Amino acid sequence: MALPRTPSFRLDGRRALVAGATSGIGLGAAVALAEAGAEVFVVARHKDRIAGVVAAMTAQGLTAQGLPLDVADIGATAGAVAAHGPFDILVNSAGLARHGPATATTPDDYDAVTDLNVRGAYFLTRAVAKGLIAAGKPGSLINVSSQMGHVGGIDRAVYCATKHAVEGFTKAMAIEFGPASIRVNTLCPTFIRTPLGEQTLRDPVRKAWILDKIKLGRVGEVEDIMGAVVFLASDASAMMTGASLLIDGGWTAG
């Protein structure tokens, strides 16, 4: 009797671009992909932070190199991806939040958040896909969305709008790029203990609200998303595209 074999979670020989890779979820994604065997390009705006991450990763025997880049700069991003690609894997974790009541949202706040979270994410995903299509290669493109791409949240009208938009263009791109064997999915975490997440977790009222919503009764840690990133990047998820992988502790279930 021939038994089925579990597809490999290994990423040996693959090249991964991780945007927003110097802290939080992006850092976790970069480490996870490198641990699975990928060559990781650490993308962020600040060269000193990139250098620190690359040094720490290579000291652990991981393969990483830095690529200073502001994802909100569409032209520079397209040029860098074309020059250094093609990339088999994309994890787009660059993001921004300016939380507050919708009645207090300023046009500058709106533009800053949407320019990075939607415009930057859209054109980075497109740039990596174009490189893969030109090379005739398959790939896995992962946009870090949020549970807030599926529900609403207090003082998060702009942030929710951007993450719902990411969910929408991810589905559309999955349909478009599917015939080229390029998969496009989103990873949707709940509140994760990161520098960005701490903005909310420092408020005891907000933290109580969060813990009431998360059915597992705790805030997420960066380690909680690392296995999911490897899964979406690897052959283990070969039949997944246009999907949202929720790492939300049960938030959206209720």
C-alpha positions in Angstrom: 0.0 0.0 0.0 1.4 3.4 -1.1 1.0 5.9 1.7 0.7 9.7 1.1 3.7 11.8 2.1 3.5 15.1 3.8 4.7 17.9 1.5 7.9 19.5 2.6 8.0 22.6 4.8 11.6 23.2 3.8 12.5 26.2 1.8 16.1 25.3 0.7 17.2 27.1 -2.5 14.4 29.7 -2.3 14.9 33.4 -2.1 12.6 35.4 0.2 12.0 39.1 0.5 10.7 40.2 3.8 9.5 43.8 4.1 9.4 45.4 7.6 11.8 42.7 8.7 13.7 44.6 11.5 11.1 44.2 14.2 7.9 42.4 15.3 6.1 40.1 12.9 8.5 40.9 10.0 11.5 39.9 12.1 9.8 36.7 13.1 9.0 35.9 9.5 12.6 36.6 8.4 14.0 34.2 11.0 11.4 31.5 10.4 12.0 31.5 6.6 15.8 31.4 7.1 15.5 28.6 9.6 13.5 26.6 7.0 16.4 27.1 4.6 15.6 30.2 2.6 18.0 33.0 1.6 16.3 36.0 3.2 16.5 39.6 2.1 15.9 41.8 5.1 14.0 44.9 3.9 13.4 48.1 5.9 14.1 51.8 5.8 16.9 52.0 8.4 20.4 50.7 7.4 21.6 50.3 11.0 18.6 48.2 12.0 19.0 46.1 8.9 22.7 45.5 9.7 21.9 44.5 13.3 19.3 41.9 12.1 21.5 40.5 9.4 24.4 40.2 11.8 22.3 38.4 14.4 20.9 36.0 11.8 24.2 35.2 10.2 25.7 34.6 13.6 23.1 31.9 14.1 24.1 30.3 10.8 21.2 31.7 8.8 21.5 33.1 5.3 20.5 36.7 5.2 21.4 40.0 3.5 20.1 43.5 3.8 18.2 45.6 1.3 17.4 49.2 2.5 14.1 50.2 1.0 11.1 52.4 1.7 8.1 50.3 0.5 6.1 53.5 0.1 8.5 54.6 -2.6 6.9 52.8 -5.5 9.6 53.5 -8.1 12.5 52.6 -5.9 10.7 49.4 -4.7 10.1 48.3 -8.3 13.7 49.0 -9.3 15.1 47.1 -6.3 12.9 44.1 -6.8 13.9 43.9 -10.5 17.6 44.3 -9.7 17.7 41.7 -6.9 15.0 39.3 -7.9 13.2 37.2 -8.8 12.1 36.2 -5.3 10.3 32.9 -4.7 8.7 34.2 -1.5 7.4 37.6 -0.4 6.3 38.5 3.1 5.0 42.0 3.2 5.0 43.0 6.8 5.7 46.7 6.4 2.8 48.6 8.0 1.7 51.6 9.9 -1.1 52.5 12.4 -2.4 55.8 13.6 -5.3 54.9 15.9 -8.0 57.2 17.0 -11.7 58.1 16.6 -12.9 58.4 13.0 -14.2 61.9 13.8 -10.6 62.9 14.7 -8.9 61.4 11.6 -6.8 63.9 9.6 -6.1 63.7 5.9 -2.4 63.4 6.8 -3.1 60.4 9.1 -5.3 58.8 6.4 -2.7 59.3 3.7 0.3 58.1 5.7 -1.4 54.8 6.7 -3.0 54.1 3.3 0.2 55.0 1.4 2.1 52.2 3.2 -0.5 49.7 4.1 -2.4 49.6 0.8 -0.5 51.4 -1.9 3.0 50.2 -0.9 1.7 46.6 -0.3 -0.1 46.5 -3.6 2.9 47.6 -5.7 5.4 45.5 -3.8 3.3 42.4 -4.4 2.9 43.4 -8.0 6.6 43.9 -8.4 7.5 40.5 -7.0 4.8 38.8 -9.1 6.1 40.5 -12.3 9.6 39.2 -11.6 8.3 35.7 -11.1 6.2 35.8 -14.3 9.1 37.1 -16.4 11.3 34.3 -15.0 8.6 31.7 -15.5 8.8 30.7 -11.8 6.1 29.8 -9.3 6.0 31.6 -6.0 4.2 32.3 -2.7 3.4 35.9 -1.9 2.2 36.6 1.7 0.6 39.9 2.7 0.5 40.5 6.5 -3.1 41.7 7.0 -4.8 41.5 10.3 -7.9 40.1 12.0 -9.0 43.8 11.5 -9.2 42.9 7.8 -12.3 40.8 8.7 -13.9 42.8 11.6 -14.1 46.3 12.9 -12.2 47.7 16.0 -12.4 50.6 18.4 -10.5 53.7 17.1 -9.4 51.7 14.0 -11.4 53.0 11.1 -8.5 53.8 8.9 -6.4 50.8 9.9 -9.4 48.5 9.3 -10.0 50.1 5.9 -6.5 49.4 4.8 -6.5 45.8 5.9 -9.9 45.1 4.3 -8.3 46.6 1.1 -5.3 44.2 1.4 -7.7 41.3 1.7 -9.5 42.5 -1.5 -6.5 42.9 -3.7 -4.9 39.7 -2.5 -8.0 37.8 -3.7 -8.0 39.5 -7.0 -4.2 38.9 -7.5 -4.6 35.3 -6.5 -7.1 34.9 -9.4 -4.9 36.7 -11.9 -1.6 35.0 -11.0 -3.0 31.5 -10.3 -2.4 30.3 -13.9 1.3 31.2 -13.5 1.5 29.1 -10.3 1.9 32.1 -8.1 0.0 31.9 -4.9 -1.1 35.0 -3.0 -2.5 34.8 0.6 -2.8 36.9 3.7 -1.7 36.2 7.2 -4.1 37.8 9.7 -2.8 38.0 13.3 -4.6 39.3 16.4 -2.9 41.6 18.7 0.8 40.5 18.9 3.3 41.7 21.5 5.4 43.9 19.2 6.5 47.5 19.4 3.5 48.5 17.3 1.1 46.4 19.4 2.4 47.8 22.7 0.9 51.1 21.7 -2.5 49.6 22.5 -1.4 47.0 25.2 -0.1 49.8 27.5 -3.7 51.0 27.9 -5.3 48.8 30.7 -8.8 49.4 29.4 -7.9 48.4 25.8 -5.9 45.4 27.0 -8.9 44.2 29.0 -11.1 44.6 25.9 -8.5 42.6 23.9 -8.2 39.7 26.3 -12.0 39.5 26.5 -12.2 39.1 22.7 -9.3 36.6 22.4 -10.8 33.2 23.3 -7.4 31.7 24.2 -7.1 34.4 26.9 -3.7 35.8 26.0 -2.1 38.2 23.7 -0.2 36.7 20.8 3.6 36.5 20.6 5.8 36.8 17.5 6.6 33.1 17.8 2.8 32.4 17.2 3.1 33.5 13.6 6.4 32.0 12.6 5.1 28.5 11.8 2.2 29.9 9.8 4.6 32.0 7.7 6.7 28.9 6.8 3.5 26.9 6.0 2.2 29.6 3.6 5.6 29.9 2.0 6.2 26.2 1.5 4.8 23.3 -0.6 2.7 22.3 2.5 0.2 25.0 1.4 0.4 24.3 -2.3 -3.3 24.3 -2.8 -3.9 27.6 -0.9 -4.3 30.9 -2.7 -6.6 33.8 -2.2 -7.0 32.7 1.4 -6.7 34.3 4.8 -4.9 32.4 7.5 -6.2 33.8 10.8 -3.9 33.7 13.8 -6.4 35.4 16.1 -6.9 33.2 19.1 -10.5 32.8 18.3 -11.3 36.5 18.1 -13.3 36.3 14.8 -15.0 33.1 15.8 -17.1 35.0 18.3 
